[in-house]
Amino acid sequence: MDVECRELTGSQSRTRAAILDATVSVLARDRTATLPEIAAAAEVARSTVHRYFADRDRLIYETTLDSIRVMNDIIVAAATDEGPAIDAMRRLITTLVPEGDRIVFLFADPAVLRGIPAEQLPNSTPILELIIRGQQEGTFDPEISAEWIRIALFGLLIKSSREAAYDLIPRHSIVPTLIRIFERGVTAPV
């Protein structure tokens, strides 16, 4: 029986979290990474990974669900419905950037979300509502669809996260650069 099927102790919970985090990081860089590579990144034995997850498919599925939960929590924490839309968008970007590996893992390859039931998919509604509110406030260009702006935002997040993962850009520069590029691309014309 997989460990995730029963109540976990504190130590087991930390081990499981370490495996999930390592899976996100490793697969964000290499979708074909093996269980031994993931185990090494988590600093556990391959047998430990198998104790928690029956096989690679189960590990990826559980990592996907965990990543969706984290992303949904981050979006809620960003309080996208508070303050002017431009400030809320900056807050959202600032809270999403540190989860770059998760963003790449979840959104760079559409196959990752294919087996997830619709009710468990990432909740993009708060982001779309923020963009629509920004369009109504005159901040974001109303001639660009809200969905297109959301896709552009995640495209920028994926690209910057990948470049940071390979040390092509400094991590500390991602938030201000991404905000500048995003705002120049979607703000309403003066």
C-alpha positions in Angstrom: 0.0 0.0 0.0 1.3 3.5 -0.9 2.1 5.7 2.1 -0.2 8.4 0.8 -3.2 6.1 1.4 -2.9 6.4 5.2 -2.3 9.1 7.8 1.3 10.4 7.6 3.6 11.2 10.6 5.4 14.5 10.6 8.6 12.9 9.3 6.7 11.0 6.6 4.9 14.2 5.6 8.2 16.1 5.2 9.7 13.2 3.2 6.6 13.1 0.9 6.8 16.9 0.5 10.5 16.7 -0.3 9.8 14.1 -3.0 7.0 16.2 -4.5 9.1 19.3 -4.5 12.0 17.5 -6.1 9.7 16.0 -8.7 8.5 19.5 -9.7 12.1 20.9 -9.9 13.5 17.9 -11.9 10.6 17.5 -14.3 10.4 21.3 -14.9 13.9 21.0 -16.4 13.6 17.5 -17.9 10.2 15.8 -18.6 12.0 12.5 -19.2 13.8 12.4 -15.9 13.8 9.0 -14.2 12.8 8.0 -10.7 16.4 7.6 -9.6 17.1 11.2 -10.7 14.0 12.5 -8.8 15.1 10.4 -5.7 18.6 11.9 -5.9 17.1 15.4 -6.0 14.9 14.7 -3.0 18.0 13.2 -1.3 16.2 9.9 -0.6 16.7 6.4 -1.9 14.6 5.2 -4.9 13.0 2.6 -2.6 11.8 5.5 -0.5 10.1 7.1 -3.5 8.4 3.8 -4.2 7.2 3.5 -0.6 5.3 6.8 -1.1 4.3 6.4 -4.8 3.7 3.1 -6.5 5.2 4.2 -9.9 6.2 7.2 -11.9 2.7 7.9 -13.2 1.3 8.0 -9.6 4.2 10.3 -8.6 3.5 12.7 -11.4 -0.3 12.6 -10.8 0.2 13.4 -7.0 2.8 16.1 -7.9 0.3 17.7 -10.3 -2.5 17.7 -7.6 -0.1 19.2 -5.0 1.1 21.8 -7.5 -2.4 22.8 -8.3 -3.2 23.2 -4.6 -0.1 25.3 -4.1 -0.9 27.5 -7.1 -4.5 28.0 -6.0 -3.4 28.9 -2.5 -0.9 31.4 -4.0 -3.5 33.1 -6.1 -5.8 33.4 -3.1 -2.9 34.8 -1.0 -2.2 37.4 -3.6 -5.7 39.0 -2.9 -6.3 39.8 -6.5 -9.7 41.4 -5.7 -8.1 44.1 -3.4 -6.9 47.5 -4.4 -6.3 48.9 -7.9 -5.9 46.2 -10.6 -2.4 47.2 -11.4 -1.3 46.8 -7.8 -3.1 43.5 -7.6 -1.4 42.2 -10.8 2.0 43.3 -9.4 1.2 41.4 -6.2 0.1 38.3 -8.1 3.3 38.3 -10.3 5.4 38.8 -7.2 3.8 35.8 -5.5 3.9 33.6 -8.6 7.5 34.1 -9.6 9.0 32.1 -6.7 6.9 29.1 -7.8 8.5 29.1 -11.3 9.3 25.4 -11.4 5.7 24.6 -10.5 4.5 26.9 -13.3 6.7 25.2 -15.8 5.8 21.8 -14.5 2.0 22.5 -14.7 1.7 24.7 -17.8 4.6 24.1 -20.2 3.3 20.7 -21.3 -0.5 20.4 -21.7 -0.3 16.7 -21.1 0.4 17.2 -17.4 -3.2 18.4 -16.8 -4.9 16.0 -19.2 -5.9 13.4 -16.7 -7.0 15.9 -14.0 -10.8 16.1 -13.4 -12.2 19.5 -14.4 -13.2 20.4 -10.8 -9.5 19.9 -9.7 -7.8 21.9 -12.4 -6.1 25.2 -11.5 -8.5 28.0 -10.7 -7.8 30.8 -13.2 -11.0 32.6 -12.4 -9.4 35.1 -9.9 -6.8 36.0 -12.5 -9.4 36.5 -15.3 -11.5 38.6 -12.9 -8.5 40.7 -12.1 -7.8 41.3 -15.8 -11.4 42.1 -16.5 -11.4 44.5 -13.6 -8.2 46.1 -14.9 -9.8 46.5 -18.3 -12.9 48.2 -16.7 -10.6 50.5 -14.7 -8.8 51.4 -17.9 -5.5 49.8 -16.8 -5.4 46.8 -19.2 -6.2 47.1 -22.9 -9.9 46.2 -23.4 -9.2 45.3 -27.0 -7.2 42.3 -25.9 -9.3 39.4 -24.5 -8.8 38.7 -20.8 -8.0 35.0 -21.7 -5.3 36.2 -24.1 -3.8 38.4 -21.4 -3.8 35.5 -18.9 -2.1 33.3 -21.5 0.5 36.0 -22.2 1.2 36.3 -18.4 1.8 32.6 -18.0 3.9 32.6 -21.1 6.1 35.2 -19.6 6.2 33.3 -16.3 7.2 30.1 -18.0 9.9 31.7 -20.1 11.4 33.6 -17.2 11.3 30.6 -14.9 13.0 28.4 -17.4 15.8 31.0 -18.0 16.3 31.4 -14.2 16.4 27.6 -13.8 19.4 27.5 -16.2 21.0 30.7 -14.7 20.4 32.6 -17.9 18.9 35.5 -15.9 19.3 36.3 -12.3 16.4 35.3 -10.1 16.3 38.7 -8.4 15.6 40.4 -11.7 12.6 38.3 -12.7 9.8 40.2 -10.9 10.7 43.7 -12.0 11.5 42.6 -15.5 8.3 40.5 -15.9 6.2 43.3 -14.5 7.7 45.8 -16.9 7.3 43.6 -19.9 3.8 42.5 -19.0 2.6 46.1 -18.3 4.1 47.4 -21.5 2.4 44.7 -23.5 -1.2 44.9 -22.0 -1.7 48.3 -20.5 -4.4 50.4 -22.2 -3.2 52.9 -24.8 -3.0 56.4 -23.5 
